[in-house]
Amino acid sequence: MLVLAGIAVIAFGFLLRFNPLLVVAASAAVTGLAAGLDPLAILAAFGKAFNNTRYITVIWVILPLIGLLERYGLQARARALIERFGQATAGRLLMVYLLFRQLSAAVGLTTIAGPAVTVRPLLAPMTEALAERQTGGLDEAERERIRALAAATDNVGLFFGEDIFLAIGSILLMKGLLEQYGIRLEPFQLSLWAIPSAIAAFLIHGARLWWLDRRLARKRAA
């Protein structure tokens, strides 16, 4: 019955509003000791559990790193870098990123960019810097629209690019759903027909980005 002491630790820890991670770790340690495991065996069990579920916990390793980079000037350096390109505009930058996001997702590289990794620390401040240069200054509402458009560009590129990759979950989901209704298609066929959708998405969203440059140019002229 002593091995059930870990449950009591969890109950009291949550009742007293202690840090949940510490409560769970303490509960596991108490359970291990009560079961007769030595401290090294308990530590090894912690390490094995972390290694087996690293696809969930790795984000908690990346986020502090991004926070430290931002604190020490990552966004400022990104703005300063993009301002050196004389012909660059907010719309052109987002078009290049849209193409990159679609092509990388099409070959299965869906996690090399994203809102937390790329958009917030790099893409959004670079786009804002170019928009400010195009207009001479942005009000808060316009700044928020630029940030939202940067995030939307990432989402559009990923969403319509990943279906071109054969082994993506959405392709397998569609294949399984169609088979339930007697329609048998190979993943390659579904992937092939995702290409026109990706091209259409690029053209439609690219037109929105082109219109962004036109609107910013008119604002500066006014």
C-alpha positions in Angstrom: 0.0 0.0 0.0 3.0 2.3 0.5 3.3 2.7 -3.3 0.0 4.5 -3.3 1.6 7.3 -1.2 2.3 9.1 -4.5 -1.4 9.7 -5.0 -1.6 11.4 -1.6 1.4 13.6 -2.6 -0.4 14.6 -5.8 -3.7 15.4 -4.0 -2.0 17.5 -1.3 0.3 19.2 -3.7 -2.6 20.3 -6.0 -4.7 21.2 -3.0 -1.9 23.5 -1.7 -1.5 24.9 -5.2 2.2 24.0 -5.6 3.9 23.9 -9.0 2.2 21.0 -10.9 5.5 19.8 -12.4 7.2 19.6 -9.0 4.2 17.9 -7.5 4.2 15.2 -10.2 8.0 14.7 -9.9 7.8 14.4 -6.1 4.9 11.9 -6.4 6.9 9.8 -8.8 10.0 9.9 -6.5 7.9 8.9 -3.4 6.3 6.1 -5.4 9.7 4.8 -6.5 11.2 4.9 -3.0 8.1 3.2 -1.6 8.5 0.4 -4.3 12.1 -0.2 -3.2 13.8 1.5 -6.1 17.1 3.2 -5.4 17.6 6.9 -6.4 19.6 6.1 -9.5 16.8 3.8 -10.8 14.2 6.5 -10.2 16.4 9.0 -12.1 16.8 6.6 -14.9 13.0 6.2 -15.1 12.6 10.0 -15.3 15.1 10.1 -18.1 13.5 7.3 -20.0 10.0 8.9 -19.7 11.4 12.3 -20.9 13.1 10.6 -23.9 10.0 8.6 -24.9 7.8 11.8 -24.8 10.3 14.3 -26.1 8.1 15.2 -29.0 5.7 16.8 -26.5 8.3 18.3 -24.1 10.8 19.7 -26.7 8.7 22.8 -27.1 9.5 23.8 -23.5 13.2 23.7 -24.4 12.7 25.8 -27.5 10.5 28.6 -26.1 13.0 29.8 -23.4 15.7 29.9 -26.1 13.5 32.1 -28.3 12.6 34.3 -25.3 16.3 34.8 -24.5 17.1 35.7 -28.2 14.3 38.2 -28.2 15.5 39.7 -24.9 18.9 40.3 -26.3 17.9 41.9 -29.5 16.8 39.3 -32.1 13.9 41.4 -33.3 16.0 44.5 -33.5 18.7 42.8 -35.5 16.1 41.3 -37.8 14.6 44.8 -38.4 18.1 46.3 -39.0 19.0 43.5 -41.4 15.9 43.8 -43.7 16.2 47.6 -43.8 19.5 47.2 -45.7 17.7 45.7 -48.7 16.6 48.8 -50.7 14.1 47.1 -53.1 12.4 45.0 -50.4 8.8 45.7 -49.5 6.5 44.2 -46.9 4.5 42.4 -49.6 7.5 41.1 -51.4 9.0 39.7 -48.2 5.8 37.9 -47.3 5.5 36.5 -50.8 9.0 35.0 -50.6 8.2 33.6 -47.2 4.9 32.2 -48.5 6.8 30.4 -51.4 9.4 29.1 -48.9 6.7 27.8 -46.5 4.8 26.0 -49.2 7.8 24.4 -50.8 9.3 23.3 -47.5 5.9 21.9 -46.3 5.5 20.1 -49.7 8.6 18.0 -48.9 7.6 17.2 -45.4 9.5 20.0 -43.5 6.5 21.3 -41.6 8.2 22.1 -38.3 11.2 24.2 -39.5 9.2 27.4 -39.2 6.0 28.5 -37.5 4.4 31.3 -35.4 6.6 30.8 -32.4 9.8 29.9 -34.2 9.8 32.3 -37.2 6.8 34.7 -37.4 7.0 36.4 -34.0 10.7 36.7 -33.6 11.7 37.3 -37.2 9.0 37.7 -39.9 6.7 40.1 -38.2 9.3 42.6 -37.1 11.0 42.5 -40.5 7.7 43.1 -42.2 6.8 45.9 -39.8 10.2 47.6 -40.5 9.6 47.5 -44.3 6.0 48.8 -43.9 7.3 51.7 -41.8 9.9 52.5 -44.4 7.2 52.4 -47.1 4.8 54.7 -45.2 7.0 56.7 -42.9 5.2 55.4 -39.9 2.5 53.0 -38.8 -0.4 53.5 -36.3 -1.2 50.8 -33.9 -4.1 49.4 -35.9 -2.0 49.1 -39.0 0.8 47.5 -37.1 -1.5 44.8 -35.8 -2.8 44.2 -39.3 0.8 43.7 -40.6 1.4 41.2 -37.8 -1.8 39.3 -38.5 -0.9 39.2 -42.2 2.5 37.7 -41.4 0.9 35.0 -39.3 -1.7 34.4 -42.0 1.0 33.9 -44.6 2.6 31.2 -42.5 -0.7 29.4 -42.0 -1.6 29.6 -45.7 1.8 28.3 -46.8 1.7 25.4 -44.4 -1.9 24.4 -44.8 -1.9 24.3 -48.6 1.7 23.0 -48.9 1.7 20.1 -46.5 -1.0 18.2 -48.4 1.5 17.7 -51.3 3.6 15.6 -49.1 2.6 11.9 -49.3 3.1 10.9 -45.7 1.3 13.8 -44.0 -1.5 13.0 -41.6 -4.2 14.9 -43.6 -3.5 12.8 -46.7 -3.8 9.5 -44.7 -7.0 10.8 -43.0 -8.6 11.6 -46.4 -7.5 8.2 -47.8 -9.1 6.4 -44.8 -12.3 8.4 -45.0 -12.7 7.8 -48.7 -12.1 4.1 -48.3 -15.1 3.9 -45.9 -17.3 5.0 -48.8 -15.7 2.5 -51.2 -13.5 5.1 -53.0 -9.9 3.7 -53.2 -7.2 6.3 -53.9 -3.5 6.1 -53.5 -1.8 8.8 -51.4 0.1 9.9 -54.5 -3.2 10.7 -56.3 -4.4 12.8 -53.4 -1.0 14.5 -53.2 -1.0 15.3 -56.9 -4.4 16.9 -56.8 -3.3 19.1 -53.9 -0.9 20.9 -56.2 -3.6 23.0 -58.0 -5.0 24.0 -54.6 -1.5 25.1 -53.4 -1.0 27.1 -56.6 -4.4 28.8 -56.3 -3.7 29.6 -52.6 -0.4 31.2 -53.6 -2.0 33.3 -56.3 -4.9 34.4 -54.1 -2.8 35.2 -51.0 -0.1 36.7 -53.2 -2.7 39.1 -54.6 -3.5 40.1 -51.0 0.2 40.8 -50.4 0.5 42.8 -53.7 -2.5 44.8 -52.6 -0.8 45.5 -49.2 2.1 47.1 -51.0 -0.3 49.2 -53.1 -2.1 50.3 -50.0 1.1 51.2 -48.1 2.3 53.2 -51.2 -1.0 55.2 -51.3 -0.7 55.9 -47.6 2.7 57.4 -48.1 1.6 59.5 -51.0 -1.3 60.8 -48.9 
